[in-house]
């Protein structure tokens, strides 16, 4: 198995919707294994294929109940709201309180191409929505309010310039 570098904010591959998977073969299984290894190494609870530069509509996950893979996932049902501080492997070391659906249903395929439905609440629901967003070409930054987004972009620009929050002259708390 291989550990891939995780693509981060600014990489255009993260903004492109992923193509549906049409071939369910050994190559797809190997990709899923490598993605799981990469996710555990990061560490994270979910990883979409485009986060490792592969434009396939699939993601891997493990929120503590064992690993899973879903191919061609589509959000097919939801209810309620739940706010929780959320981060992303593609926007490392930053996190924000984000409101998402509290319960969701996702339909897709397993690695053999067989129909698969996953239902989740709270953390599982959040992870499912987060990873489907990635596959649609959206980062968690799109869920921030105007002020959060402005602060996030400031932090990301400073990071790109090699500056720390302490160098900012800004006495507000840094985004975590």
N, C-alpha and C positions, 0 to 999 in steps of 0.2 A: 504494500500500500504506500501511497505517496501523500505528503502534506503539501497542499498548494498555498501560494501566497493569497491572502484575502485582499480583494480590490477595495479601495477606500474612496471616500467622498472625493469627487473631482474626476474619477475614472468614468468616461462616457458609457462603458458597458453597463453600469448600474442604472442608467436612465432609459435603456432600451427594453421594450417588452420582449419576453423570451418566446421562442418558437415552441409549438407543441411537439412532444416526443412522438415519433411514429414507429421507431424500431425498439423493441424490447429484447435486448440481446445481452451477451456477456460484456460488451463495452459499457452498456448502461449500468450493469451491476458493478463493474469495476469503478466507474465514476462515483456511484453511490458509496461504495466502501471508502474511496479516497476522500470524499466529502465528509463522511462521518469522522474519519481520522483527523481531517483538518479542523472540523468543528470542535472535537474534543481537545485538540491541541491548543485552540485559541484562548481560552475555552468559551463555548457558547452553548445555547440550547436549541438553535436552529441555524441552518445555512442553506441559502438558495444557490442554485448552480451559477447564476450570473455573478455571484460574489467571488467565485473562483475563475471568472472569465469564460464560462461555458453558457451559451445562449440557449439552454434547454429548459423547458418548463417543468422543473422538479426541485424538490428540496428534501433535506434530511433534518431530523430533529431527535432530541432526547431531553425531556424536561424532568428526568429522574425515574421514569418508568421503563426505560429501555429504549433502544434506537428504533426509529421508524423512517420510512421513505414514502413520499407520495409524488406521483408523476401526473402532470396535466391537472393540477388542482384548480377547482373553481369554488369560490364561496357561494354556498347555495341556501343558507339560512342563518338568521342571527336574531338575537334579542338582548334587551337590557343594555346597561352601560357599566363600565368599570374603569376607574382611573388608577394608574399604576406608573411608577417611574420606569421608563423604558430606555434601553440603550441599544446599540447595534455594533456588530463587528466591523461594519464598513464606515462607522463614525466612532472610532475607538475613544474610550475614556470620557465620553460625554453622555448624559442621560437627562431626560425630562419627564415630568408627569404628563401622561397622554391618556385621553379618554378613548376607549375602544369598546366594541360590543362585548358584553359579559359572557355570552354563549354564542357559539357558531357551529355551523356544519359545513364541511368541505367534502366535495365529491371529486374523485380522481381515479387513478389506476395504481396498482402495485407494480413491482418490477417485472412481473410476468404479463402485464397488460390487463389483468383482471380488475373489474370495478372495485372501488374501495371508498368507503365513507368514514370520515372521522368527525366525531362530535366532541367538543371540548368547552370547558368553562374556565373563566378567569385566566390563569397563566397559560394553559393549553390554548384557549381561545385567542389570547393575545399573540402567542407565537404563531399560530396558524394565519392570523390576519397579517402579521408582520412579514412572514415569508411570502404569502401571496402578493402583498404589496411589492416586494422585491421583484417577483416574476413579472409583474405588470410595469416595472420600470420606475417604481416610487420608493423613496427612502422615508424613514420616519420623520425627517425634517418637514415633509409636506403636512404633517399633523400638528405642527407647532402653531401657536397663535402668533400674531404679528411681532410682539415684543420678544418672545422666545426665539423666533426665527432670526430676528435682527441680532440678538445676543449670540446665537449659534453661529451665524455667518461671521461675526466679529472674531469669535474664538477660533473658527476654522481658518480665517485669513491670517491671524496671528500665528497659528500653528504652522501654516504654510511658509511663513516668513522666518520661522525658527525662534519666535518670541514666546516667552512664558506669560501666564496671566499676571505674574508679579511685575512684569515690565510694562503693564498697560497704563499705569497712572489712573486706572479706574478703581474706585473704592467699593464697587459693588461686588458681591460674592460671585466667583467664577461659576459658570455652568458646569455641573458634574453629571 
